[in-house]
């Protein structure tokens, strides 16, 4: 039984943290405002920053299921709206995976901490170190050829070509240029590494304290 919980903890720890990091940036209004100004989006879209932020809030509410697409029709054409619908479905799946992962992670985390502290520490160390390797490889791919792997990402997640937008006719690609996605991918990765590093330091400090008490 301990082995099963150990496997679940090792798998769902990085998945949970990764989805938390995605959620932090995907719905971070301040982050979007900063990037809009940094990439001069008001100029490329002819929208004031206040209007861009209102549209962003509407997108957030739509993706979370709080509003319909009526307001979005003011800005986006039918092709863009169809893609936005696909993105919403993707977010819904992401929310579900996040919630399930966090539940399994917390359950296995609590069980192993209470039942076998040594297995608990070993599992966390292995999971965190493995996740560092995985995120490092992912970063390497993105640095070498972001366009290529960004395309693979869309081909894996979408079963149509609605994500292929034209900046001359589709405002969405002007609101969210490639630089935006490069930045958000980098920041998600850095936040993930930060979270995992802090956890690694904390659990090993806890291990030292526990060993000192035993001695």
Residue frames as qw, qx, qy, qz and C-alpha x, y, z in Angstrom:
[[0.000, 0.884, 0.468, 0.000, 0.00, 0.00, 0.00],
 [0.319, -0.772, 0.105, 0.539, 2.86, 2.35, 0.82],
 [0.422, -0.079, 0.592, 0.682, 4.35, 1.73, -2.60],
 [0.194, 0.651, 0.646, 0.347, 1.12, 2.75, -4.27],
 [0.161, -0.944, -0.230, 0.170, 0.90, 5.98, -2.29],
 [0.462, -0.539, 0.326, 0.625, 4.57, 6.64, -2.98],
 [0.375, 0.230, 0.641, 0.629, 4.02, 6.31, -6.72],
 [0.042, 0.830, 0.523, 0.190, 0.97, 8.58, -6.57],
 [0.318, -0.864, -0.036, 0.388, 2.85, 11.20, -4.57],
 [0.479, -0.319, 0.463, 0.674, 5.81, 11.10, -6.94],
 [0.282, 0.399, 0.660, 0.570, 3.61, 11.51, -10.01],
 [0.059, -0.815, -0.519, -0.250, 1.01, 13.98, -8.80],
 [0.408, -0.673, -0.109, 0.608, 3.27, 16.35, -6.86],
 [0.252, -0.223, 0.372, 0.865, 4.86, 17.93, -9.98],
 [0.025, 0.479, 0.708, 0.519, 1.57, 17.76, -11.91],
 [0.250, -0.811, -0.505, 0.159, -0.25, 19.65, -9.13],
 [0.340, -0.625, 0.036, 0.701, 2.43, 22.31, -8.81],
 [0.257, 0.034, 0.567, 0.782, 2.67, 22.70, -12.58],
 [0.049, -0.632, -0.664, -0.397, -1.08, 23.32, -12.95],
 [0.317, -0.805, -0.331, 0.377, -1.04, 25.74, -10.02],
 [0.338, -0.408, 0.261, 0.807, 1.72, 27.70, -11.77],
 [0.130, 0.315, 0.666, 0.664, -0.24, 27.70, -15.05],
 [0.176, -0.775, -0.603, -0.067, -3.34, 28.96, -13.24],
 [0.374, -0.660, -0.148, 0.634, -1.33, 31.71, -11.52],
 [0.178, -0.307, 0.371, 0.858, -0.18, 33.26, -14.80],
 [0.068, 0.357, 0.783, 0.505, -3.13, 32.32, -17.03],
 [0.214, -0.792, -0.529, -0.217, -5.51, 34.39, -14.88],
 [0.473, -0.464, -0.190, 0.725, -3.13, 37.04, -13.57],
 [0.253, 0.908, 0.328, 0.067, -4.62, 40.41, -14.61],
 [0.232, -0.893, 0.237, 0.303, -1.58, 42.41, -13.55],
 [0.568, -0.227, 0.641, 0.463, 0.71, 40.17, -15.59],
 [0.471, 0.578, 0.588, 0.314, -1.42, 40.67, -18.71],
 [0.058, 0.986, 0.137, -0.074, -1.49, 44.43, -18.26],
 [0.409, -0.701, 0.423, 0.403, 2.29, 44.54, -17.90],
 [0.540, 0.008, 0.701, 0.465, 2.79, 42.48, -21.05],
 [0.365, 0.792, 0.475, 0.122, 0.26, 44.49, -23.06],
 [0.042, -0.980, 0.097, 0.171, 2.24, 47.62, -22.31],
 [0.513, -0.508, 0.570, 0.393, 5.62, 45.93, -22.80],
 [0.465, 0.147, 0.741, 0.462, 4.67, 44.61, -26.27],
 [0.128, 0.256, -0.151, -0.946, 2.80, 47.80, -27.22],
 [0.148, 0.361, 0.913, 0.124, -0.46, 45.92, -27.75],
 [0.193, 0.730, 0.404, -0.516, -2.66, 49.05, -27.52],
 [0.119, 0.614, -0.385, -0.679, -0.89, 50.40, -30.60],
 [0.013, 0.140, -0.898, -0.416, -1.12, 47.17, -32.63],
 [0.027, 0.437, 0.899, -0.001, -4.82, 46.67, -31.80],
 [0.104, -0.399, -0.188, -0.892, -6.03, 50.29, -31.61],
 [0.605, -0.615, -0.482, -0.153, -7.48, 49.49, -28.20],
 [0.166, -0.747, 0.370, -0.527, -6.82, 51.52, -25.07],
 [0.245, 0.220, -0.880, 0.343, -5.24, 49.62, -22.19],
 [0.425, 0.004, 0.543, -0.724, -8.45, 50.01, -20.16],
 [0.791, 0.257, -0.119, -0.542, -10.46, 48.41, -22.97],
 [0.560, 0.350, -0.751, 0.013, -7.90, 45.63, -23.34],
 [0.019, -0.164, 0.830, -0.534, -8.15, 44.88, -19.63],
 [0.640, 0.118, 0.302, -0.696, -11.96, 44.82, -19.79],
 [0.783, 0.327, -0.412, -0.333, -11.75, 42.37, -22.69],
 [0.342, 0.325, -0.843, 0.259, -9.22, 40.29, -20.74],
 [0.332, -0.074, 0.673, -0.657, -11.56, 40.15, -17.73],
 [0.772, 0.231, 0.021, -0.591, -14.38, 39.03, -20.01],
 [0.653, 0.365, -0.657, -0.090, -12.15, 36.28, -21.43],
 [0.048, 0.244, -0.846, 0.472, -11.26, 35.14, -17.91],
 [0.552, 0.069, 0.471, -0.685, -14.94, 35.00, -16.94],
 [0.785, 0.325, -0.272, -0.452, -15.78, 33.12, -20.14],
 [0.500, 0.350, -0.787, 0.092, -13.05, 30.53, -19.61],
 [0.069, -0.111, 0.809, -0.573, -14.21, 30.02, -16.02],
 [0.149, -0.404, -0.876, -0.219, -17.80, 29.53, -17.17],
 [0.053, -0.480, -0.502, 0.717, -19.13, 32.69, -15.53],
 [0.348, 0.616, 0.017, -0.707, -20.23, 34.45, -18.76],
 [0.777, 0.436, 0.443, 0.102, -21.19, 33.61, -22.32],
 [0.567, 0.007, 0.355, 0.743, -19.45, 34.82, -25.48],
 [0.214, 0.868, 0.442, 0.073, -21.80, 37.74, -26.21],
 [0.169, -0.927, 0.130, 0.308, -19.36, 40.49, -25.21],
 [0.543, -0.343, 0.585, 0.496, -16.50, 38.76, -27.06],
 [0.540, 0.545, 0.581, 0.270, -18.40, 39.04, -30.35],
 [0.076, 0.974, 0.041, -0.210, -17.69, 42.76, -30.33],
 [0.166, -0.787, 0.527, 0.275, -13.99, 42.04, -30.91],
 [0.337, -0.272, 0.869, 0.239, -13.60, 38.57, -32.39],
 [0.569, 0.242, -0.457, -0.640, -14.77, 37.04, -35.67],
 [0.925, -0.092, -0.014, -0.369, -16.41, 33.61, -35.97],
 [0.799, 0.299, -0.470, 0.227, -13.14, 31.77, -36.52],
 [0.127, 0.441, -0.578, 0.675, -11.60, 33.36, -33.45],
 [0.632, -0.305, 0.270, -0.659, -14.71, 32.64, -31.37],
 [0.954, 0.051, -0.249, -0.156, -14.58, 28.99, -32.43],
 [0.601, 0.332, -0.559, 0.465, -10.96, 28.80, -31.31],
 [0.204, -0.429, 0.456, -0.753, -11.80, 30.55, -28.03],
 [0.862, -0.196, 0.015, -0.468, -14.46, 27.89, -27.45],
 [0.877, 0.178, -0.414, 0.164, -11.80, 25.20, -27.99],
 [0.267, 0.426, -0.542, 0.673, -9.52, 26.97, -25.51],
 [0.556, -0.389, 0.258, -0.688, -12.36, 27.07, -22.96],
 [0.964, -0.062, -0.174, -0.191, -12.82, 23.29, -23.30],
 [0.677, 0.327, -0.488, 0.443, -9.07, 22.90, -22.82],
 [0.094, -0.461, 0.460, -0.753, -9.21, 25.01, -19.66],
 [0.796, -0.290, 0.059, -0.528, -12.12, 22.94, -18.34],
 [0.937, 0.070, -0.326, 0.107, -10.08, 19.77, -18.79],
 [0.410, 0.431, -0.478, 0.646, -7.12, 21.50, -17.14],
 [0.425, -0.476, 0.298, -0.710, -9.24, 22.53, -14.14],
 [0.939, -0.178, -0.077, -0.284, -10.41, 18.94, -13.75],
 [0.818, 0.227, -0.392, 0.355, -6.89, 17.50, -14.00],
 [0.107, 0.523, -0.427, 0.730, -5.64, 20.12, -11.53],
 [0.622, -0.431, 0.213, -0.618, -8.33, 19.35, -8.96],
 [0.983, -0.063, -0.155, -0.079, -7.91, 15.58, -9.24],
 [0.667, 0.382, -0.416, 0.486, -4.12, 15.88, -9.08],
 [0.101, -0.541, 0.414, -0.725, -4.18, 18.11, -6.00],
 [0.816, -0.338, 0.092, -0.461, -6.61, 15.73, -4.25],
 [0.963, 0.065, -0.222, 0.137, -4.43, 12.68, -4.95],
 [0.444, 0.506, -0.410, 0.615, -1.26, 14.61, -4.05],
 [0.323, -0.545, 0.356, -0.687, -2.60, 15.81, -0.69],
 [0.924, -0.236, 0.005, -0.301, -4.00, 12.37, 0.16],
 [0.906, 0.166, -0.257, 0.294, -0.76, 10.52, -0.61],
 [0.224, 0.600, -0.374, 0.671, 1.32, 13.31, 0.98],
 [0.542, -0.527, 0.284, -0.590, -0.60, 13.05, 4.27],
 [0.982, -0.120, -0.068, -0.131, -0.65, 9.26, 4.30],
 [0.802, 0.283, -0.315, 0.421, 3.09, 8.81, 3.75],
 [0.031, 0.629, -0.369, 0.684, 4.01, 11.61, 6.17],
 [0.660, -0.459, 0.279, -0.526, 2.05, 9.88, 8.94],
 [0.992, -0.041, 0.040, -0.114, 2.84, 6.25, 8.07],
 [0.860, -0.056, 0.138, 0.487, 6.46, 6.20, 6.85],
 [0.050, -0.941, 0.070, 0.328, 8.45, 9.41, 7.08],
 [0.421, -0.434, 0.614, 0.506, 11.56, 7.96, 5.39],
 [0.420, 0.377, 0.735, 0.375, 9.60, 6.84, 2.31],
 [0.114, 0.920, 0.348, -0.140, 7.86, 10.20, 2.35],
 [0.189, -0.822, 0.293, 0.450, 11.18, 12.10, 2.19],
 [0.437, -0.174, 0.736, 0.487, 12.72, 9.78, -0.41],
 [0.383, 0.593, 0.682, 0.190, 9.66, 10.04, -2.66],
 [0.080, 0.960, 0.157, -0.216, 9.57, 13.83, -2.48],
 [0.295, -0.668, 0.474, 0.492, 13.29, 14.11, -3.22],
 [0.441, 0.064, 0.784, 0.433, 13.05, 11.76, -6.19],
 [0.300, 0.753, 0.583, 0.062, 9.92, 13.47, -7.56],
 [0.024, -0.947, 0.000, 0.321, 11.35, 16.97, -7.24],
 [0.330, -0.529, 0.591, 0.512, 14.75, 16.10, -8.73],
 [0.434, 0.278, 0.784, 0.346, 13.05, 14.27, -11.62],
 [0.228, 0.874, 0.424, -0.070, 10.82, 17.28, -12.25],
 [0.163, -0.811, 0.273, 0.491, 13.91, 19.52, -12.45],
 [0.374, -0.164, 0.760, 0.505, 15.24, 17.26, -15.19],
 [0.335, 0.570, 0.732, 0.165, 11.90, 17.29, -17.02],
 [0.099, 0.945, 0.215, -0.227, 11.47, 21.07, -16.91],
 [0.293, -0.641, 0.456, 0.543, 15.10, 21.50, -17.96],
 [0.390, 0.114, 0.790, 0.459, 14.54, 19.38, -21.07],
 [0.229, 0.787, 0.572, 0.023, 11.35, 21.31, -21.85],
 [0.092, -0.900, 0.062, 0.423, 13.18, 24.63, -21.51],
 [0.381, -0.354, 0.639, 0.567, 15.90, 23.34, -23.84],
 [0.364, 0.443, 0.752, 0.326, 13.35, 22.47, -26.52],
 [0.099, 0.916, 0.371, -0.119, 11.70, 25.90, -26.23],
 [0.232, -0.782, 0.277, 0.508, 15.03, 27.71, -26.43],
 [0.420, -0.139, 0.721, 0.533, 16.20, 25.72, -29.46],
 [0.088, -0.176, -0.636, -0.746, 13.02, 26.15, -31.54],
 [0.275, 0.236, 0.566, -0.740, 9.99, 27.69, -29.84],
 [0.543, 0.291, -0.236, -0.752, 7.95, 27.90, -33.07],
 [0.464, 0.148, -0.844, -0.223, 8.38, 24.22, -33.80],
 [0.211, -0.156, -0.898, 0.353, 7.35, 22.96, -30.36],
 [0.303, 0.264, 0.323, -0.857, 4.62, 25.57, -29.99],
 [0.573, 0.205, -0.468, -0.641, 3.16, 24.16, -33.21],
 [0.402, 0.003, -0.915, 0.046, 3.45, 20.60, -31.83],
 [0.076, 0.159, 0.670, -0.721, 1.65, 21.81, -28.70],
 [0.506, 0.272, 0.041, -0.818, -1.31, 23.02, -30.75],
 [0.563, 0.192, -0.691, -0.411, -1.39, 19.93, -32.94],
 [0.259, -0.039, -0.922, 0.284, -1.57, 17.72, -29.84],
 [0.088, 0.283, 0.629, -0.719, -4.27, 19.73, -28.07],
 [0.484, 0.474, 0.119, -0.726, -6.52, 20.81, -30.95],
 [0.569, 0.179, 0.778, 0.200, -8.10, 18.67, -33.66],
 [0.438, 0.818, 0.355, 0.116, -8.55, 21.56, -36.09],
 [0.559, 0.180, 0.057, 0.807, -6.57, 24.46, -37.57],
 [0.123, -0.905, -0.347, -0.210, -8.58, 27.29, -35.98],
 [0.563, -0.703, 0.017, 0.435, -5.50, 28.29, -34.02],
 [0.516, 0.076, 0.361, 0.773, -3.80, 29.36, -37.27],
 [0.078, 0.879, 0.376, -0.282, -4.76, 33.03, -37.22],
 [0.503, 0.488, 0.219, 0.679, -3.93, 35.91, -39.57],
 [0.301, -0.430, -0.301, 0.796, -2.78, 39.16, -37.91],
 [0.023, -0.048, -0.333, -0.941, -4.28, 41.18, -40.78],
 [0.486, -0.344, -0.501, -0.628, -7.80, 39.89, -40.06],
 [0.722, -0.458, -0.519, 0.026, -7.70, 38.37, -36.56],
 [0.142, -0.826, 0.244, -0.488, -7.19, 40.68, -33.59],
 [0.883, -0.465, 0.042, -0.045, -6.54, 37.79, -31.22],
 [0.865, 0.098, -0.027, 0.491, -3.06, 37.14, -32.58],
 [0.244, 0.648, -0.114, 0.713, -2.28, 40.85, -32.20],
 [0.565, -0.712, 0.112, -0.403, -3.48, 40.83, -28.59],
 [0.808, -0.431, 0.401, 0.033, -1.50, 37.66, -27.85],
 [0.540, 0.705, -0.451, -0.089, 1.61, 37.65, -30.07],
 [0.873, 0.104, -0.436, 0.192, 4.23, 34.91, -29.95],
 [0.244, 0.449, -0.510, 0.692, 6.35, 36.97, -27.51],
 [0.588, -0.426, 0.207, -0.656, 3.52, 36.79, -24.99],
 [0.973, -0.108, -0.119, -0.168, 3.49, 32.99, -25.05],
 [0.671, 0.345, -0.464, 0.463, 7.28, 32.77, -24.86],
 [0.066, -0.494, 0.426, -0.755, 7.19, 35.00, -21.79],
 [0.743, -0.339, 0.155, -0.556, 4.37, 33.17, -20.04],
 [0.950, 0.067, -0.301, 0.041, 5.95, 29.76, -20.72],
 [0.478, 0.403, -0.495, 0.604, 9.25, 30.99, -19.28],
 [0.270, -0.452, 0.372, -0.764, 7.58, 32.46, -16.21],
 [0.901, -0.220, -0.064, -0.368, 5.51, 29.35, -15.54],
 [0.860, 0.173, -0.398, 0.267, 8.69, 27.29, -15.69],
 [0.250, 0.438, -0.472, 0.723, 10.58, 29.63, -13.37],
 [0.556, -0.417, 0.230, -0.681, 7.72, 29.70, -10.84],
 [0.961, -0.077, -0.220, -0.150, 7.54, 25.90, -10.98],
 [0.683, 0.279, -0.470, 0.485, 11.29, 25.62, -10.30],
 [0.081, -0.483, 0.391, -0.780, 10.99, 28.11, -7.43],
 [0.784, -0.331, 0.050, -0.522, 8.13, 26.21, -5.80],
 [0.962, 0.016, -0.268, 0.050, 9.90, 22.88, -6.12],
 [0.481, 0.421, -0.471, 0.607, 13.21, 24.29, -4.87],
 [0.343, -0.486, 0.342, -0.727, 11.55, 25.72, -1.76],
 [0.916, -0.211, -0.025, -0.341, 9.84, 22.39, -1.13],
 [0.839, 0.233, -0.405, 0.278, 13.14, 20.55, -1.56],
 [0.186, 0.467, -0.486, 0.715, 14.84, 22.80, 0.99],
 [0.573, -0.407, 0.222, -0.676, 11.95, 22.54, 3.47],
 [0.961, -0.122, -0.139, -0.208, 11.60, 18.76, 3.39],
 [0.761, 0.243, -0.432, 0.418, 15.33, 18.15, 3.73],
 [0.049, -0.484, 0.432, -0.759, 15.53, 20.65, 6.61],
 [0.780, -0.314, 0.091, -0.534, 12.67, 18.73, 8.19],
 [0.934, 0.087, -0.339, 0.076, 14.57, 15.48, 7.64],
 [0.417, 0.402, -0.515, 0.632, 17.66, 16.88, 9.41],
 [0.382, -0.440, 0.330, -0.743, 15.55, 18.02, 12.36],
 [0.920, -0.171, -0.071, -0.346, 13.87, 14.64, 12.66],
 [0.828, 0.215, -0.427, 0.291, 17.23, 12.85, 12.54],
 [0.155, 0.466, -0.486, 0.724, 18.65, 15.16, 15.19],
 [0.643, -0.393, 0.191, -0.629, 15.72, 14.41, 17.48],
 [0.968, -0.027, -0.233, -0.087, 16.25, 10.68, 17.06],
 [0.633, 0.326, -0.473, 0.519, 19.95, 11.03, 17.93]]
